Amino acid sequence: MADHEGSVVIGNPNAHEDKKLGPAVVLQPSKDSALMQEEIFGPILPVFTYKNIDEAIQFVNSKTKPLAVYYYGTNSWSNKNMMRVKEETYSGAFLVNESAFHFLNQYAPFGGVGGSGYGRCHGYEGFKQCSN
């Protein structure tokens, strides 16, 4: 968590020094920092703010394909912002008002695309991926 140039609004801002990492929320980290360039395998949530949905879509598309895109807002086909994010970004999964269900549900396939990995794991889908 060193040198991200953001604000740690929840959690231990000195975790990189004292090795006591718990859940953390980092607001507006530098997009060029290691936190934003490497996969995050820990309880760290980087949060960015945007003025409009175009900026958010552009940010997602400017990086390699993510494991998942999480949209928080009204879950309705008539929600134009939600539909734009769903249709104009590409990721291993698209979830609305949820961040863990696709991983925790053993019956739902879980996996990424590109740098986030290929294939699916969990349940029957995982069995098919690991079977010849």
C-alpha positions in Angstrom: 0.0 0.0 0.0 3.0 2.3 -0.2 3.2 5.2 -2.7 -0.4 5.0 -4.0 -0.8 8.8 -3.6 -4.4 8.3 -2.5 -6.2 8.8 0.8 -6.7 5.7 3.0 -10.2 6.5 4.3 -10.7 3.1 6.0 -7.9 0.9 7.3 -4.3 1.2 8.2 -2.4 3.7 6.1 0.9 2.2 7.4 0.2 -1.4 6.5 3.2 -1.5 4.1 5.5 -0.7 7.1 4.0 -2.5 10.1 2.6 -5.4 8.1 -0.9 -5.1 9.7 -3.2 -5.2 6.7 -6.9 -5.3 7.3 -9.8 -4.2 5.1 -8.8 -0.8 3.5 -10.5 1.7 1.2 -8.1 3.9 -0.8 -9.8 7.0 -2.3 -8.4 8.3 -5.6 -5.1 6.4 -5.8 -2.7 7.3 -8.6 -3.6 5.3 -11.7 0.1 4.7 -12.3 0.8 3.3 -8.8 1.6 -0.3 -8.1 -1.8 -0.6 -6.3 -3.5 0.1 -9.6 -1.0 -1.7 -11.9 -0.9 -5.1 -10.2 -3.7 -7.5 -9.3 -5.0 -7.0 -5.8 -5.0 -10.1 -3.6 -6.1 -8.6 -0.4 -8.8 -6.6 1.3 -8.0 -3.4 -0.5 -10.7 -1.4 -2.4 -9.5 1.5 -4.5 -12.3 4.0 -5.1 -12.5 6.6 -7.8 -15.0 9.3 -8.3 -16.3 10.5 -11.7 -18.4 13.4 -13.0 -20.3 11.3 -15.5 -20.7 7.7 -16.7 -18.5 8.4 -19.8 -15.5 9.0 -17.6 -16.1 5.7 -15.7 -16.5 3.7 -18.9 -13.4 5.3 -20.4 -11.4 4.4 -17.2 -12.5 0.7 -17.3 -11.7 0.4 -21.0 -8.3 2.1 -20.6 -7.0 -0.8 -18.6 -6.7 -4.6 -19.3 -9.9 -6.5 -19.0 -10.9 -6.7 -15.3 -12.1 -9.9 -13.6 -15.4 -8.2 -12.9 -17.2 -4.9 -13.3 -19.5 -4.0 -10.4 -22.3 -1.5 -11.0 -24.2 0.0 -8.0 -27.5 1.6 -8.9 -31.0 0.8 -10.0 -31.1 -2.7 -11.5 -33.4 -2.2 -14.4 -33.2 -2.5 -18.2 -34.5 1.1 -18.3 -31.4 2.3 -16.4 -29.4 3.8 -19.3 -26.2 4.2 -17.2 -26.3 0.5 -16.1 -27.0 -0.7 -19.7 -24.1 1.4 -21.0 -21.6 0.0 -18.5 -22.8 -3.5 -19.3 -22.7 -3.1 -23.1 -19.6 -0.8 -23.4 -17.2 -2.6 -21.1 -15.8 -6.2 -21.3 -14.9 -8.3 -18.2 -15.1 -11.7 -16.7 -18.4 -10.9 -15.0 -20.8 -8.0 -14.7 -22.7 -7.6 -11.4 -25.3 -5.2 -10.2 -25.4 -4.2 -6.5 -23.2 -7.2 -5.7 -19.5 -7.8 -5.3 -19.1 -11.4 -4.0 -21.9 -13.5 -5.2 -20.2 -14.6 -8.4 -17.3 -16.0 -6.4 -19.1 -17.4 -3.3 -21.8 -19.3 -5.2 -20.4 -22.7 -6.0 -22.9 -23.2 -8.8 -22.1 -20.1 -10.7 -19.1 -20.2 -13.0 -16.3 -17.8 -11.9 -13.4 -16.7 -14.1 -11.8 -13.9 -16.0 -10.7 -12.9 -19.5 -7.3 -11.8 -20.7 -4.9 -10.9 -17.9 -7.5 -12.0 -15.3 -7.3 -15.6 -16.6 -9.3 -17.7 -19.0 -11.9 -20.4 -18.1 -14.2 -21.0 -15.3 -13.9 -22.6 -11.9 -16.5 -23.8 -9.3 -18.9 -26.6 -9.5 -19.8 -28.2 -12.8 -18.1 -25.5 -14.8 -14.8 -26.0 -12.9 -15.1 -29.7 -13.4 -15.4 -29.2 -17.2 -12.4 -26.8 -17.3 -10.2 -29.3 -15.5 -11.4 -32.4 -17.4 -10.2 -33.8 -20.7 
